[in-house]
Each structure stands twice: as C-alpha cells, then as structure tokens.
Amino acid sequence: MRVSRSTTVVWTIIAIGCASASRTAQAPASAARAPLGARLTADAPTGAPVPLRIDPNARVVRSLVPNLPAATYWPAQADRGERVFNGTCAACHARAQFIGQTFVDAWNDRRVSDFYTLIRSTMPVNDPGSLKDEEYLAVVSYLLKANHAAAGTDSLAADSGTVRGRRIAVKAP
C-alpha cells in the first residue's frame, strides 16, 4: 500500500503535537502560576467590580531566567507608557498591583517577553489586543522604570532581542 506525502505530513504533525502536549503536561507544579486577573479596586475610578470569565484551571508557565541580561527602559518610551497606563490600565488596575513588592515578587527574573505577551493577549480586559504594539511595549517600559530598572539607550521593540532575550530585573521602591 502506498502512502501519500500529505498523509505522512499530517501524521507527523499530529505526532509532534501529541509529544509536545505531553511534555507541557509534565511541567513541575512549582513552574505553574495562576494567570493574572483584572479586578477593580475600591479606589478605581470606574466603580463597582466587574465579574470576569476566567478558566480556574488555566495556568501560565513563567520560568525564572536569572542568567539573561537585565532589560533596560528608554525614558521617552517609559513616559509614553505612563500616559497609556493612566489612560487605559488605571481604569481597572491600581498602581500598587504593578509598582512595588507585588510586581517584584511576581515578575523579577522572568522574561520581558512573557510579561509583554501576557498583557498583549489579555488586556484591556474588554478588548484584548486592541492597543498598538508600541503602546503595550511603552507600558512595559514604564513599569520597568517605575520599579527601578536601569535606564538604557534603546527602546523595547516586539521583534527585538531586548524583549525575548532579556529578563525583568526590578526592585521595590
């Protein structure tokens, strides 16, 4: 019996998908964290809490990468990010969620790309992905600045090594 090339390709893709799914399922429990959620706080300018549809079984794997070089922020990009944060993010998020010890504990020594991808795919909660890439990157840059990361001479860019090959290195004020 002769097997067509397309049949072979399909079965190969299925086998690879199953193998990678089983590896993901075997990730250590300590590497799995509950996803971030957006919750209105009592001091939020928009008022009462809004219930969100969140899968309670969902997990985000964020590995520690202390061996990567620390990410820096560009001051002009961080200033734009502060304006975006105040105009969009602050409607649901208290500044304390992302500036200070809570952010340091959750994101220090994690990849910048993990944080960028998370906010890019989930925020704003009423229209995820609706901001421009430059706006999401500006918010990341602002949060690096607000959490005392080192300033640099280059801005963050979605297709650059500064996002994929750098870690968040911040400290609480």
Backbone as CSV, one residue per row, in Angstrom:
resi,resn,N_x,N_y,N_z,CA_x,CA_y,CA_z,C_x,C_y,C_z
1,MET,0.844,-1.179,0.000,0.000,0.000,0.000,0.886,1.238,0.000
2,ARG,0.595,2.154,-0.861,1.383,3.371,-0.987,0.720,4.497,-0.182
3,VAL,1.519,5.200,0.633,1.014,6.293,1.467,1.394,7.620,0.809
4,SER,0.421,8.508,0.694,0.704,9.795,0.042,1.552,10.682,0.945
5,ARG,2.225,11.600,0.336,3.085,12.530,1.063,2.281,13.371,2.045
6,SER,1.090,13.835,1.651,0.270,14.669,2.542,-0.201,13.873,3.755
7,THR,-0.501,12.603,3.601,-0.888,11.767,4.738,0.273,11.642,5.715
8,THR,1.472,11.453,5.201,2.654,11.362,6.049,2.875,12.663,6.807
9,VAL,2.720,13.788,6.158,2.904,15.095,6.796,1.876,15.292,7.903
10,VAL,0.622,14.967,7.642,-0.434,15.126,8.640,-0.139,14.286,9.869
11,TRP,0.226,13.018,9.692,0.504,12.149,10.835,1.744,12.603,11.589
12,THR,2.718,13.152,10.900,3.909,13.675,11.565,3.543,14.864,12.436
13,ILE,2.723,15.769,11.927,2.293,16.936,12.703,1.510,16.504,13.931
14,ILE,0.629,15.552,13.771,-0.159,15.048,14.911,0.768,14.437,15.965
15,ALA,1.747,13.651,15.546,2.670,13.012,16.488,3.481,14.061,17.241
16,ILE,3.964,15.082,16.542,4.739,16.138,17.193,3.860,16.908,18.177
17,GLY,2.639,17.200,17.786,1.717,17.910,18.679,1.431,17.130,19.944
18,CYS,1.214,15.842,19.806,0.950,14.999,20.981,2.177,14.935,21.881
19,ALA,3.350,14.820,21.291,4.575,14.733,22.087,4.815,16.031,22.847
20,SER,4.619,17.179,22.202,4.847,18.450,22.897,3.773,18.695,23.939
21,ALA,2.556,18.235,23.719,1.493,18.397,24.712,1.800,17.575,25.952
22,SER,2.339,16.388,25.780,2.649,15.559,26.947,3.807,16.146,27.737
23,ARG,4.766,16.794,27.063,5.854,17.453,27.788,5.330,18.628,28.571
24,THR,4.417,19.416,27.997,3.838,20.558,28.684,3.052,20.101,29.900
25,ALA,2.339,19.008,29.773,1.534,18.499,30.882,2.404,18.026,32.029
26,GLN,3.677,17.713,31.777,4.554,17.218,32.819,5.377,18.319,33.464
27,ALA,5.058,19.602,33.198,5.800,20.704,33.803,5.655,20.634,35.318
28,PRO,6.725,20.923,36.056,6.636,20.852,37.509,5.604,21.838,38.049
29,ALA,4.931,21.437,39.114,3.877,22.266,39.698,4.421,23.619,40.140
30,SER,5.685,23.679,40.555,6.247,24.947,41.024,6.416,25.951,39.888
31,ALA,6.442,25.493,38.631,6.602,26.390,37.500,5.270,26.945,37.021
32,ALA,4.173,26.395,37.506,2.851,26.846,37.070,2.322,27.889,38.037
33,ARG,1.822,28.969,37.489,1.238,30.028,38.296,-0.144,30.340,37.756
34,ALA,-1.003,30.769,38.623,-2.329,31.195,38.197,-2.183,32.446,37.336
35,PRO,-3.017,32.609,36.302,-2.903,33.791,35.445,-3.302,35.058,36.196
36,LEU,-2.766,36.179,35.716,-3.148,37.461,36.290,-4.596,37.747,35.961
37,GLY,-5.278,38.395,36.844,-6.659,38.791,36.590,-6.805,40.282,36.768
38,ALA,-7.800,40.835,36.164,-8.083,42.258,36.334,-9.239,42.376,37.309
39,ARG,-9.016,43.094,38.379,-10.058,43.308,39.363,-10.107,44.788,39.681
40,LEU,-11.289,45.307,39.722,-11.431,46.698,40.107,-11.193,46.809,41.599
41,THR,-10.461,47.807,41.998,-10.226,48.036,43.411,-11.197,49.094,43.906
42,ALA,-11.294,49.225,45.214,-12.223,50.197,45.794,-11.923,51.614,45.332
43,ASP,-10.653,51.912,45.096,-10.290,53.266,44.673,-10.229,53.438,43.158
44,ALA,-10.668,52.431,42.394,-10.677,52.531,40.933,-11.693,53.582,40.496
45,PRO,-11.341,54.388,39.511,-12.241,55.460,39.096,-13.509,54.991,38.383
46,THR,-13.608,53.711,38.071,-14.774,53.241,37.318,-15.876,52.653,38.174
47,GLY,-15.644,52.414,39.455,-16.729,51.965,40.325,-16.676,50.515,40.722
48,ALA,-17.830,49.865,40.647,-18.024,48.523,41.201,-17.238,47.452,40.444
49,PRO,-16.938,46.313,41.130,-16.220,45.213,40.470,-17.000,44.630,39.294
50,VAL,-16.254,44.182,38.304,-16.827,43.566,37.110,-16.426,42.098,37.107
51,PRO,-17.404,41.165,37.076,-17.024,39.744,37.054,-16.382,39.383,35.715
52,LEU,-15.346,38.587,35.777,-14.638,38.162,34.573,-14.825,36.666,34.378
53,ARG,-14.787,36.235,33.139,-14.843,34.810,32.838,-13.415,34.301,32.746
54,ILE,-12.985,33.629,33.785,-11.615,33.118,33.836,-11.671,31.616,34.048
55,ASP,-10.893,30.888,33.301,-10.808,29.450,33.469,-9.996,29.169,34.729
56,PRO,-10.619,28.618,35.784,-9.890,28.381,37.031,-8.793,27.326,36.894
57,ASN,-8.824,26.551,35.832,-7.808,25.521,35.622,-6.641,26.010,34.766
58,ALA,-6.736,27.221,34.239,-5.679,27.746,33.376,-4.429,28.034,34.198
59,ARG,-3.291,27.805,33.616,-2.016,28.083,34.270,-1.091,28.740,33.266
60,VAL,-0.272,29.640,33.776,0.733,30.294,32.952,2.088,29.822,33.462
61,VAL,2.898,29.273,32.587,4.227,28.829,32.984,5.198,29.956,32.682
62,ARG,5.792,30.459,33.747,6.776,31.523,33.611,8.043,31.054,34.306
63,SER,9.042,30.750,33.560,10.259,30.231,34.157,11.177,31.361,34.596
64,LEU,11.946,31.093,35.622,12.961,32.050,36.073,14.142,31.983,35.118
65,VAL,14.687,33.135,34.775,15.826,33.194,33.854,16.880,34.180,34.391
66,PRO,17.431,33.903,35.580,18.382,34.845,36.169,19.680,34.977,35.381
67,ASN,19.932,34.072,34.436,21.167,34.120,33.645,21.080,35.083,32.460
68,LEU,19.891,35.562,32.110,19.761,36.507,30.993,20.162,37.910,31.439
69,PRO,20.605,38.740,30.505,20.914,40.129,30.868,19.639,40.886,31.252
70,ALA,19.797,41.852,32.122,18.659,42.644,32.593,18.157,43.570,31.487
71,ALA,16.833,43.710,31.408,16.223,44.637,30.447,16.362,46.066,30.971
72,THR,16.486,46.992,30.050,16.512,48.407,30.401,15.327,49.085,29.730
73,TYR,15.043,50.294,30.159,13.962,51.056,29.538,14.539,52.324,28.927
74,TRP,13.877,52.829,27.924,14.242,54.102,27.309,13.311,55.146,27.921
75,PRO,13.836,56.230,28.516,12.991,57.194,29.233,11.816,57.755,28.428
76,ALA,12.016,58.075,27.157,10.912,58.629,26.349,9.811,57.585,26.157
77,GLN,10.189,56.332,25.961,9.200,55.267,25.800,8.461,55.035,27.121
78,ALA,9.175,55.108,28.233,8.543,54.934,29.547,7.549,56.065,29.825
79,ASP,7.857,57.276,29.410,6.923,58.403,29.589,5.639,58.166,28.792
80,ARG,5.769,57.676,27.546,4.580,57.330,26.760,3.791,56.215,27.440
81,GLY,4.508,55.259,27.999,3.870,54.148,28.689,3.096,54.596,29.914
82,GLU,3.600,55.588,30.609,2.871,56.112,31.772,1.551,56.739,31.334
83,ARG,1.573,57.451,30.213,0.332,58.045,29.698,-0.671,56.957,29.292
84,VAL,-0.193,55.892,28.647,-1.076,54.787,28.263,-1.617,54.102,29.519
85,PHE,-0.760,53.859,30.494,-1.196,53.214,31.735,-2.277,54.057,32.411
86,ASN,-2.040,55.357,32.529,-3.023,56.231,33.182,-4.327,56.307,32.402
87,GLY,-4.257,56.268,31.085,-5.447,56.397,30.264,-6.212,55.101,30.047
88,THR,-5.535,53.962,30.125,-6.180,52.688,29.824,-6.137,51.730,31.015
89,CYS,-4.968,51.437,31.502,-4.786,50.400,32.525,-5.340,50.810,33.889
90,ALA,-5.159,52.083,34.247,-5.560,52.546,35.577,-7.067,52.511,35.782
91,ALA,-7.835,52.347,34.713,-9.284,52.240,34.870,-9.655,50.982,35.657
92,CYS,-8.839,49.931,35.566,-9.120,48.672,36.275,-8.047,48.316,37.298
93,HIS,-6.816,48.718,37.041,-5.694,48.289,37.876,-5.203,49.416,38.768
94,ALA,-5.116,49.117,40.065,-4.466,50.049,40.986,-2.974,50.035,40.681
95,ARG,-2.359,51.167,40.789,-0.927,51.289,40.515,-0.122,50.306,41.373
96,ALA,-0.573,50.036,42.594,0.156,49.154,43.510,0.242,47.717,42.996
97,GLN,-0.649,47.319,42.075,-0.569,45.971,41.509,0.694,45.780,40.672
98,PHE,1.201,46.855,40.102,2.312,46.751,39.161,3.546,47.543,39.562
99,ILE,3.450,48.276,40.649,4.600,49.048,41.104,4.824,48.701,42.565
100,GLY,5.960,48.099,42.842,6.275,47.744,44.213,6.520,46.260,44.393
101,GLN,6.430,45.826,45.633,6.809,44.471,46.004,5.980,43.394,45.308
102,THR,4.692,43.644,45.091,3.844,42.646,44.430,4.368,42.325,43.035
103,PHE,4.705,43.360,42.275,5.237,43.160,40.926,6.610,42.498,40.983
104,VAL,7.452,42.943,41.914,8.789,42.362,42.039,8.693,40.865,42.334
105,ASP,7.832,40.498,43.282,7.680,39.078,43.633,7.163,38.248,42.459
106,ALA,6.257,38.805,41.677,5.646,38.055,40.582,6.513,38.003,39.326
107,TRP,7.302,39.055,39.042,7.930,39.151,37.726,9.449,39.292,37.725
108,ASN,10.085,39.502,38.847,11.539,39.647,38.841,12.191,38.356,38.354
109,ASP,13.204,38.487,37.509,13.940,37.373,36.896,13.095,36.534,35.944
110,ARG,12.053,37.113,35.387,11.235,36.459,34.362,11.522,37.171,33.029
111,ARG,11.229,36.521,31.938,11.466,37.121,30.613,10.541,38.315,30.375
112,VAL,11.083,39.359,29.781,10.269,40.508,29.393,9.194,40.047,28.413
113,SER,9.545,39.126,27.521,8.583,38.661,26.519,7.395,37.953,27.151
114,ASP,7.584,37.266,28.284,6.460,36.613,28.959,5.448,37.654,29.440
115,PHE,5.946,38.723,30.041,5.057,39.775,30.536,4.385,40.501,29.373
116,TYR,5.170,40.848,28.357,4.629,41.526,27.183,3.539,40.683,26.520
117,THR,3.806,39.398,26.329,2.834,38.507,25.685,1.560,38.398,26.512
118,LEU,1.709,38.328,27.824,0.540,38.218,28.690,-0.347,39.456,28.578
119,ILE,0.236,40.640,28.694,-0.618,41.834,28.632,-1.120,42.072,27.213
120,ARG,-0.334,41.725,26.221,-0.742,41.912,24.823,-1.947,41.030,24.482
121,SER,-1.997,39.843,25.057,-3.069,38.913,24.710,-4.274,38.979,25.653
122,THR,-4.169,39.690,26.768,-5.285,39.698,27.721,-5.806,41.087,28.093
123,MET,-5.110,42.141,27.713,-5.505,43.489,28.140,-5.715,44.406,26.944
124,PRO,-6.556,45.395,27.056,-7.505,45.617,28.138,-8.565,44.520,28.151
125,VAL,-9.116,44.279,29.319,-9.985,43.131,29.508,-11.226,43.183,28.614
126,ASN,-11.695,44.377,28.294,-12.893,44.488,27.451,-12.572,44.392,25.961
127,ASP,-11.295,44.441,25.578,-10.911,44.345,24.174,-9.434,43.955,24.055
128,PRO,-9.085,42.720,24.444,-7.680,42.304,24.433,-7.028,42.490,23.056
129,GLY,-5.790,42.987,23.081,-5.035,43.179,21.849,-5.400,44.424,21.073
130,SER,-6.235,45.285,21.640,-6.711,46.446,20.889,-5.720,47.602,20.843
131,LEU,-4.742,47.603,21.715,-3.732,48.658,21.671,-2.697,48.326,20.600
132,LYS,-1.940,49.322,20.200,-0.849,49.093,19.252,0.305,48.425,19.998
133,ASP,1.117,47.662,19.271,2.277,47.011,19.894,3.154,48.026,20.617
134,GLU,3.327,49.200,20.020,4.160,50.245,20.627,3.590,50.682,21.974
135,GLU,2.257,50.673,22.107,1.640,51.075,23.370,1.860,50.011,24.444
136,TYR,1.721,48.738,24.087,1.995,47.671,25.055,3.459,47.720,25.495
137,LEU,4.363,47.900,24.546,5.786,47.968,24.876,6.094,49.196,25.727
138,ALA,5.414,50.298,25.472,5.611,51.506,26.272,5.165,51.266,27.713
139,VAL,4.066,50.541,27.898,3.608,50.216,29.251,4.643,49.343,29.961
140,VAL,5.198,48.357,29.263,6.243,47.515,29.848,7.435,48.381,30.241
141,SER,7.825,49.287,29.371,8.939,50.181,29.649,8.640,51.053,30.877
142,TYR,7.433,51.576,30.961,7.030,52.383,32.118,7.105,51.571,33.405
143,LEU,6.643,50.333,33.372,6.671,49.512,34.584,8.101,49.146,34.984
144,LEU,8.976,48.983,34.005,10.391,48.781,34.328,10.937,50.016,35.042
145,LYS,10.636,51.184,34.514,11.101,52.436,35.125,10.516,52.603,36.529
146,ALA,9.217,52.396,36.658,8.545,52.591,37.943,9.050,51.629,39.010
147,ASN,9.581,50.494,38.592,10.104,49.505,39.534,11.629,49.515,39.599
148,HIS,12.211,50.629,39.212,13.646,50.914,39.388,14.579,50.023,38.588
149,ALA,14.197,49.688,37.363,15.135,49.028,36.457,16.101,50.098,35.952
150,ALA,17.171,49.683,35.349,18.160,50.619,34.823,17.672,51.233,33.511
151,ALA,17.978,52.506,33.310,17.654,53.180,32.049,18.673,52.754,30.996
152,GLY,18.241,52.764,29.735,19.119,52.396,28.634,18.977,53.378,27.493
153,THR,19.597,53.066,26.379,19.582,53.972,25.232,18.680,53.485,24.108
154,ASP,18.149,52.268,24.208,17.294,51.716,23.158,15.899,51.461,23.699
155,SER,14.906,51.664,22.828,13.525,51.356,23.223,13.265,49.868,23.027
156,LEU,12.254,49.366,23.727,11.842,47.978,23.538,11.105,47.859,22.209
157,ALA,11.316,46.777,21.499,10.626,46.521,20.240,10.175,45.064,20.225
158,ALA,8.980,44.832,19.685,8.377,43.496,19.716,9.225,42.441,19.011
159,ASP,9.946,42.817,17.987,10.709,41.836,17.223,12.189,41.836,17.577
160,SER,12.531,42.394,18.707,13.949,42.508,19.041,14.349,41.547,20.148
161,GLY,15.635,41.350,20.264,16.183,40.508,21.322,16.021,41.119,22.699
162,THR,15.764,42.420,22.776,15.597,43.042,24.093,14.346,42.541,24.785
163,VAL,13.370,42.080,24.040,12.157,41.535,24.652,12.313,40.036,24.884
164,ARG,12.832,39.318,23.896,12.953,37.861,24.016,14.151,37.431,24.853
165,GLY,15.231,38.160,24.785,16.467,37.716,25.428,16.852,38.489,26.663
166,ARG,15.901,39.189,27.257,16.182,39.969,28.471,15.225,39.566,29.576
167,ARG,15.667,39.801,30.792,14.820,39.487,31.952,14.406,40.772,32.655
168,ILE,13.335,40.674,33.378,12.888,41.795,34.204,13.751,41.777,35.461
169,ALA,14.480,42.843,35.681,15.346,42.971,36.860,14.944,44.243,37.583
170,VAL,14.034,44.096,38.528,13.476,45.256,39.226,13.595,45.080,40.730
171,LYS,13.380,46.161,41.446,13.376,46.115,42.905,12.301,47.041,43.428
172,ALA,11.788,46.716,44.576,10.717,47.537,45.171,11.297,48.881,45.602
173,PRO,10.475,49.928,45.469,10.940,51.266,45.863,11.254,51.368,47.348
